[in-house]
Amino acid sequence: MIKDKFCFVYVTVENFEQAELIAELAIKDKLVACANIFPESHSMFEWKGEVKLEKETVLILKTIENKFKNLENLISKNHTYETPCILKLDISKGNKK
């Protein structure tokens, strides 16, 4: 029997409210087991030829590999950014409990 592979999904969003909305929808749809919201981070990036420094909220979602595509679709549908950051981070080891 093959066990589900666990992964984190790292997402940056505009603010706490958006992180809370996406996390709640993902939990209700049983796409994630847990969400961690880091309410304020600073991101520096180039956008349309300009270097930007913006406050963002980081959302980390804990899920399994076979739910990623549906989770990615949910995030994209409810995200306010034109190009959202949605990264799947595989977990090779963790606490067995």
C-alpha positions as CSV (number, residue, x, y, z in Angstrom):
1,M,0.0,0.0,0.0
2,I,1.4,3.4,-1.0
3,K,1.1,6.1,1.6
4,D,0.1,9.6,0.6
5,K,3.0,12.0,0.2
6,F,2.7,15.0,2.4
7,C,3.6,18.5,1.1
8,F,3.4,22.1,2.1
9,V,1.9,24.7,-0.2
10,Y,3.5,28.1,0.2
11,V,1.4,31.1,-1.0
12,T,1.8,34.8,-0.7
13,V,-1.3,36.9,-0.6
14,E,-2.2,40.6,-0.3
15,N,-3.4,40.6,3.3
16,F,-4.6,38.5,6.3
17,E,-8.2,38.5,5.2
18,Q,-7.3,36.9,1.9
19,A,-5.2,34.3,3.6
20,E,-8.0,33.5,6.0
21,L,-10.5,33.2,3.1
22,I,-8.3,30.8,1.1
23,A,-7.4,28.7,4.2
24,E,-11.1,28.4,5.3
25,L,-12.2,27.4,1.8
26,A,-9.4,24.8,1.5
27,I,-10.2,23.3,5.0
28,K,-13.9,23.2,4.2
29,D,-13.3,21.4,0.9
30,K,-11.0,19.0,2.8
31,L,-8.0,19.9,0.6
32,V,-5.8,20.7,3.5
33,A,-5.4,19.5,7.1
34,C,-4.1,22.8,8.5
35,A,-3.1,26.3,7.5
36,N,-0.5,28.6,9.0
37,I,-0.9,32.4,8.4
38,F,2.1,34.7,8.9
39,P,0.3,38.1,8.9
40,E,3.2,40.4,7.8
41,S,6.2,39.8,5.7
42,H,8.1,42.0,3.3
43,S,8.6,40.9,-0.3
44,M,10.9,42.5,-2.8
45,F,10.4,41.8,-6.5
46,E,10.4,43.2,-10.0
47,W,7.0,43.9,-11.5
48,K,6.5,45.5,-14.9
49,G,10.0,46.9,-15.0
50,E,10.0,48.3,-11.4
51,V,11.5,47.0,-8.2
52,K,8.8,46.8,-5.6
53,L,8.9,46.4,-1.8
54,E,5.4,45.3,-0.5
55,K,3.9,44.0,2.7
56,E,2.3,40.6,2.1
57,T,0.9,37.7,4.2
58,V,2.4,34.2,3.9
59,L,0.0,31.2,3.9
60,I,1.4,27.7,4.4
61,L,-1.0,24.9,3.7
62,K,-0.4,21.3,4.8
63,T,-1.8,18.7,2.5
64,I,-1.1,15.6,0.5
65,E,0.3,15.3,-3.0
66,N,-2.9,14.1,-4.7
67,K,-4.9,17.1,-3.5
68,F,-2.4,19.7,-4.9
69,K,-4.0,20.3,-8.3
70,N,-7.5,21.0,-6.8
71,L,-5.9,23.1,-4.1
72,E,-4.0,25.1,-6.7
73,N,-7.2,25.7,-8.6
74,L,-9.0,26.9,-5.5
75,I,-6.2,29.3,-4.7
76,S,-6.0,30.7,-8.2
77,K,-9.8,31.1,-8.3
78,N,-9.8,33.1,-5.0
79,H,-6.5,35.0,-5.3
80,T,-6.4,38.7,-6.1
81,Y,-3.0,38.7,-7.7
82,E,-2.6,38.5,-11.5
83,T,0.3,36.1,-11.0
84,P,0.1,34.4,-7.5
85,C,3.0,32.6,-6.0
86,I,1.9,29.0,-5.4
87,L,4.7,26.6,-4.5
88,K,4.4,22.9,-3.6
89,L,7.2,21.9,-1.3
90,D,7.7,18.1,-0.9
91,I,8.3,16.8,2.6
92,S,10.9,14.0,2.8
93,K,10.8,13.5,6.6
94,G,8.7,14.7,9.5
95,N,7.3,13.7,12.9
96,K,5.5,10.4,12.4
97,K,2.7,11.3,14.8
